Amino acid sequence: MSPVIQALLLALVIVPALGAVVVALLPAGRDRAGRLVATGFAALTFVVALLLARPSVYGGGRLETTADGRLLFLPAVEVHTSWVPALHLDLHLGLDGVSYPLVLLTTLLTLLCCAYTVWWAPDGGSGRTLVALLLVLEVGIVGTFLALNVVLFFVFFEVVLLPMYAVIAGWGGPGRRAAARKFVLYTLFGSVLLLLGVFTVVTAAGTGDLTVLAGGAGLSRTTQYVAFTLFAVAFAVKAPLWPLHTWLPDAHTEAPTVGSVVLAGVLLKMGTYGLIRIGLGVTPLGAVWASGVLGILAVAAIVVGSLVCLRQTELKRLIAYSSVGHMGFVLLGIATVTITGVQAALIGNVAHGIITGLLFFLAGAIKDRAHTGDLAELGGLRETAPRLAGLLGFAAIASLGLPGLAGFWGEAFAVVAAVQRGGPLWVTLAVVAAIGGALTAAYFLRLLRRVTHGPATPLVAELPRPVPAGYEWAAWAPLVLLALLVGLMPALVLAGTGAPVEILTGGAW
């Protein structure tokens, strides 16, 4: 393997970490310069991710047969070296078709958020400190997607905790401290369970290497049941999946715009990605054993999230609750433990990150100008800001799953996978999930009617011009383009997922 490619892989976590240090060391008086420097490091990380978008990397890899006849999928790009020799722990990072789209999305959203702060830094603290925290978040999120050792995965998984707390508590709204504390308490609860699951697996298998553990090698049925239960609850908190979702609306409502974008766009995906890579990959028997319960919880999330959204009166809170429903479709795909279902979950993850990231950018632009998120006070947006209203309409229609846009594929094929799984339970879940999809359309159309139509309210009539500003177009345009591209060409996300997903699901049956 080329040392240059390995260096690029390591650079995905080293460059943003170095950027965070450089920005933090700049003098306090050079706040805007710090934001520009952070944007430069974020851009460099994104370029590194793009350089890895090659056939030999994106979806590339090799299949090897072990002595006991099992198939292992080894990524085309990996760095594998001793980490803590005394404890037999290795530094094992790798990139395949399952992780690459999320890595690319993370680096893109971090770049857009850092660039956004150059022109619009939220009140509450130093903008230089905020972007440094965004770069630290990037390290933790990208590292989680790259980790091929379960202990290393846990380390990166925990890196995001304190920076996200600081972003919400330092630059959020009036209730930011309570929301940040709730986020930390829930996440710490999940972290304890994740640590117990990691300890259970490593102790039983004698290794933490995810390529070796794929298919549950060396783990008894009972161990897999116990470990999967711990993993499922831990990842459900992070995703978050119903009914462990209650920290999410508060965090989104109070977080600054860039915090909400990173939180919804990629941080939540750490939970669903972990459920696929570790929960399904390492403990497949546990996944099959719990699949019915997971399917029921997934459909409950879809329906409950939609019903709450139909009654919601606050803009960012409505979008937050919509995430509960969308993550329900992702969980439904995972719960089927089929190739179709897992691929639906993977594209659903990416689509949600693109579309909901755009929605929170738009909601932040409205709320920052009008100083309220109350839907009753935001009517008539198309009268005074037709371009902003049009973008909001596009994002809402993409989120409700219109064919031809990114939100369609994950939700549609999660339902298809449930039908393919067969049996009265799964067919019923598929029907109820489809009804939940119709409710999604209902609450987004209600949102558009309340915000964009009718006469302009006094607050909307006085919105500062221009709307949107040039820097906002620059931040939002890539997400609009991606929502179209992924909707028209889902192979951009799924092209490299065949072999790794087959290995991840193969041990379950």
URZI-V37893 format. One record per residue. N is the residue number from 1. RES is the residue in three letters. PSI is psi as a letter, one per 30 degrees, with the letter a starting at -180 (NA if undefined). Layout:
{{N & RES & PSI} {N & RES & PSI}}
This chain:
{{1 & MET & k} {2 & SER & k} {3 & PRO & f} {4 & VAL & e} {5 & ILE & e} {6 & GLN & e} {7 & ALA & e} {8 & LEU & e} {9 & LEU & e} {10 & LEU & e} {11 & ALA & f} {12 & LEU & f} {13 & VAL & f} {14 & ILE & e} {15 & VAL & e} {16 & PRO & e} {17 & ALA & e} {18 & LEU & e} {19 & GLY & e} {20 & ALA & e} {21 & VAL & e} {22 & VAL & e} {23 & VAL & e} {24 & ALA & f} {25 & LEU & f} {26 & LEU & k} {27 & PRO & k} {28 & ALA & f} {29 & GLY & f} {30 & ARG & h} {31 & ASP & e} {32 & ARG & e} {33 & ALA & e} {34 & GLY & e} {35 & ARG & e} {36 & LEU & e} {37 & VAL & e} {38 & ALA & e} {39 & THR & e} {40 & GLY & e} {41 & PHE & e} {42 & ALA & e} {43 & ALA & e} {44 & LEU & e} {45 & THR & e} {46 & PHE & e} {47 & VAL & e} {48 & VAL & e} {49 & ALA & e} {50 & LEU & e} {51 & LEU & f} {52 & LEU & f} {53 & ALA & i} {54 & ARG & l} {55 & PRO & e} {56 & SER & f} {57 & VAL & e} {58 & TYR & j} {59 & GLY & f} {60 & GLY & l} {61 & GLY & a} {62 & ARG & k} {63 & LEU & k} {64 & GLU & k} {65 & THR & k} {66 & THR & l} {67 & ALA & f} {68 & ASP & g} {69 & GLY & g} {70 & ARG & l} {71 & LEU & k} {72 & LEU & k} {73 & PHE & j} {74 & LEU & k} {75 & PRO & l} {76 & ALA & f} {77 & VAL & k} {78 & GLU & l} {79 & VAL & j} {80 & HIS & j} {81 & THR & l} {82 & SER & k} {83 & TRP & d} {84 & VAL & i} {85 & PRO & e} {86 & ALA & f} {87 & LEU & g} {88 & HIS & h} {89 & LEU & k} {90 & ASP & k} {91 & LEU & j} {92 & HIS & j} {93 & LEU & k} {94 & GLY & l} {95 & LEU & k} {96 & ASP & a} {97 & GLY & f} {98 & VAL & e} {99 & SER & f} {100 & TYR & e} {101 & PRO & e} {102 & LEU & e} {103 & VAL & e} {104 & LEU & e} {105 & LEU & e} {106 & THR & e} {107 & THR & e} {108 & LEU & e} {109 & LEU & e} {110 & THR & e} {111 & LEU & e} {112 & LEU & e} {113 & CYS & e} {114 & CYS & e} {115 & ALA & e} {116 & TYR & e} {117 & THR & f} {118 & VAL & e} {119 & TRP & f} {120 & TRP & j} {121 & ALA & k} {122 & PRO & l} {123 & ASP & l} {124 & GLY & f} {125 & GLY & a} {126 & SER & k} {127 & GLY & e} {128 & ARG & e} {129 & THR & e} {130 & LEU & e} {131 & VAL & e} {132 & ALA & e} {133 & LEU & e} {134 & LEU & e} {135 & LEU & e} {136 & VAL & e} {137 & LEU & e} {138 & GLU & e} {139 & VAL & e} {140 & GLY & e} {141 & ILE & e} {142 & VAL & e} {143 & GLY & e} {144 & THR & e} {145 & PHE & f} {146 & LEU & f} {147 & ALA & k} {148 & LEU & g} {149 & ASN & k} {150 & VAL & e} {151 & VAL & e} {152 & LEU & e} {153 & PHE & e} {154 & PHE & e} {155 & VAL & e} {156 & PHE & e} {157 & PHE & e} {158 & GLU & f} {159 & VAL & e} {160 & VAL & f} {161 & LEU & e} {162 & LEU & e} {163 & PRO & e} {164 & MET & e} {165 & TYR & e} {166 & ALA & e} {167 & VAL & e} {168 & ILE & e} {169 & ALA & f} {170 & GLY & e} {171 & TRP & g} {172 & GLY & a} {173 & GLY & a} {174 & PRO & e} {175 & GLY & g} {176 & ARG & e} {177 & ARG & e} {178 & ALA & e} {179 & ALA & e} {180 & ALA & e} {181 & ARG & e} {182 & LYS & e} {183 & PHE & e} {184 & VAL & e} {185 & LEU & e} {186 & TYR & e} {187 & THR & e} {188 & LEU & e} {189 & PHE & e} {190 & GLY & e} {191 & SER & e} {192 & VAL & e} {193 & LEU & e} {194 & LEU & e} {195 & LEU & e} {196 & LEU & e} {197 & GLY & e} {198 & VAL & e} {199 & PHE & e} {200 & THR & e} {201 & VAL & e} {202 & VAL & e} {203 & THR & e} {204 & ALA & e} {205 & ALA & f} {206 & GLY & g} {207 & THR & l} {208 & GLY & g} {209 & ASP & k} {210 & LEU & f} {211 & THR & e} {212 & VAL & e} {213 & LEU & f} {214 & ALA & k} {215 & GLY & g} {216 & GLY & g} {217 & ALA & k} {218 & GLY & g} {219 & LEU & k} {220 & SER & l} {221 & ARG & e} {222 & THR & e} {223 & THR & e} {224 & GLN & e} {225 & TYR & e} {226 & VAL & e} {227 & ALA & e} {228 & PHE & e} {229 & THR & e} {230 & LEU & e} {231 & PHE & e} {232 & ALA & e} {233 & VAL & e} {234 & ALA & e} {235 & PHE & f} {236 & ALA & e} {237 & VAL & e} {238 & LYS & e} {239 & ALA & e} {240 & PRO & l} {241 & LEU & k} {242 & TRP & k} {243 & PRO & g} {244 & LEU & h} {245 & HIS & f} {246 & THR & f} {247 & TRP & f} {248 & LEU & e} {249 & PRO & e} {250 & ASP & e} {251 & ALA & e} {252 & HIS & e} {253 & THR & e} {254 & GLU & f} {255 & ALA & l} {256 & PRO & l} {257 & THR & e} {258 & VAL & e} {259 & GLY & e} {260 & SER & e} {261 & VAL & e} {262 & VAL & e} {263 & LEU & e} {264 & ALA & e} {265 & GLY & e} {266 & VAL & f} {267 & LEU & e} {268 & LEU & f} {269 & LYS & f} {270 & MET & e} {271 & GLY & e} {272 & THR & e} {273 & TYR & e} {274 & GLY & e} {275 & LEU & e} {276 & ILE & e} {277 & ARG & e} {278 & ILE & e} {279 & GLY & e} {280 & LEU & e} {281 & GLY & e} {282 & VAL & e} {283 & THR & i} {284 & PRO & e} {285 & LEU & e} {286 & GLY & e} {287 & ALA & e} {288 & VAL & e} {289 & TRP & e} {290 & ALA & g} {291 & SER & e} {292 & GLY & e} {293 & VAL & e} {294 & LEU & e} {295 & GLY & e} {296 & ILE & e} {297 & LEU & e} {298 & ALA & e} {299 & VAL & e} {300 & ALA & e} {301 & ALA & e} {302 & ILE & e} {303 & VAL & e} {304 & VAL & e} {305 & GLY & e} {306 & SER & e} {307 & LEU & e} {308 & VAL & e} {309 & CYS & e} {310 & LEU & f} {311 & ARG & f} {312 & GLN & k} {313 & THR & g} {314 & GLU & k} {315 & LEU & e} {316 & LYS & e} {317 & ARG & e} {318 & LEU & e} {319 & ILE & e} {320 & ALA & e} {321 & TYR & f} {322 & SER & e} {323 & SER & e} {324 & VAL & e} {325 & GLY & e} {326 & HIS & e} {327 & MET & f} {328 & GLY & e} {329 & PHE & e} {330 & VAL & e} {331 & LEU & e} {332 & LEU & e} {333 & GLY & e} {334 & ILE & e} {335 & ALA & f} {336 & THR & f} {337 & VAL & h} {338 & THR & l} {339 & ILE & e} {340 & THR & e} {341 & GLY & e} {342 & VAL & e} {343 & GLN & e} {344 & ALA & e} {345 & ALA & e} {346 & LEU & e} {347 & ILE & e} {348 & GLY & e} {349 & ASN & e} {350 & VAL & e} {351 & ALA & e} {352 & HIS & e} {353 & GLY & e} {354 & ILE & e} {355 & ILE & e} {356 & THR & e} {357 & GLY & e} {358 & LEU & e} {359 & LEU & e} {360 & PHE & e} {361 & PHE & e} {362 & LEU & e} {363 & ALA & e} {364 & GLY & e} {365 & ALA & e} {366 & ILE & e} {367 & LYS & e} {368 & ASP & e} {369 & ARG & e} {370 & ALA & f} {371 & HIS & g} {372 & THR & l} {373 & GLY & g} {374 & ASP & k} {375 & LEU & e} {376 & ALA & f} {377 & GLU & g} {378 & LEU & g} {379 & GLY & l} {380 & GLY & g} {381 & LEU & e} {382 & ARG & f} {383 & GLU & e} {384 & THR & f} {385 & ALA & i} {386 & PRO & e} {387 & ARG & e} {388 & LEU & e} {389 & ALA & e} {390 & GLY & e} {391 & LEU & e} {392 & LEU & e} {393 & GLY & e} {394 & PHE & e} {395 & ALA & e} {396 & ALA & e} {397 & ILE & e} {398 & ALA & e} {399 & SER & e} {400 & LEU & f} {401 & GLY & h} {402 & LEU & k} {403 & PRO & k} {404 & GLY & f} {405 & LEU & l} {406 & ALA & e} {407 & GLY & f} {408 & PHE & e} {409 & TRP & e} {410 & GLY & e} {411 & GLU & e} {412 & ALA & e} {413 & PHE & f} {414 & ALA & e} {415 & VAL & e} {416 & VAL & e} {417 & ALA & e} {418 & ALA & e} {419 & VAL & e} {420 & GLN & e} {421 & ARG & e} {422 & GLY & l} {423 & GLY & l} {424 & PRO & e} {425 & LEU & e} {426 & TRP & e} {427 & VAL & e} {428 & THR & e} {429 & LEU & e} {430 & ALA & e} {431 & VAL & e} {432 & VAL & e} {433 & ALA & e} {434 & ALA & e} {435 & ILE & e} {436 & GLY & e} {437 & GLY & e} {438 & ALA & e} {439 & LEU & e} {440 & THR & e} {441 & ALA & e} {442 & ALA & e} {443 & TYR & f} {444 & PHE & e} {445 & LEU & e} {446 & ARG & e} {447 & LEU & e} {448 & LEU & e} {449 & ARG & e} {450 & ARG & e} {451 & VAL & e} {452 & THR & f} {453 & HIS & l} {454 & GLY & l} {455 & PRO & k} {456 & ALA & k} {457 & THR & l} {458 & PRO & e} {459 & LEU & e} {460 & VAL & e} {461 & ALA & f} {462 & GLU & g} {463 & LEU & k} {464 & PRO & k} {465 & ARG & l} {466 & PRO & l} {467 & VAL & j} {468 & PRO & l} {469 & ALA & l} {470 & GLY & e} {471 & TYR & f} {472 & GLU & e} {473 & TRP & e} {474 & ALA & e} {475 & ALA & e} {476 & TRP & f} {477 & ALA & e} {478 & PRO & e} {479 & LEU & e} {480 & VAL & e} {481 & LEU & e} {482 & LEU & e} {483 & ALA & e} {484 & LEU & e} {485 & LEU & e} {486 & VAL & e} {487 & GLY & e} {488 & LEU & f} {489 & MET & i} {490 & PRO & f} {491 & ALA & f} {492 & LEU & e} {493 & VAL & e} {494 & LEU & f} {495 & ALA & e} {496 & GLY & g} {497 & THR & f} {498 & GLY & e} {499 & ALA & e} {500 & PRO & e} {501 & VAL & e} {502 & GLU & e} {503 & ILE & e} {504 & LEU & e} {505 & THR & f} {506 & GLY & e} {507 & GLY & f} {508 & ALA & f} {509 & TRP & NA}}
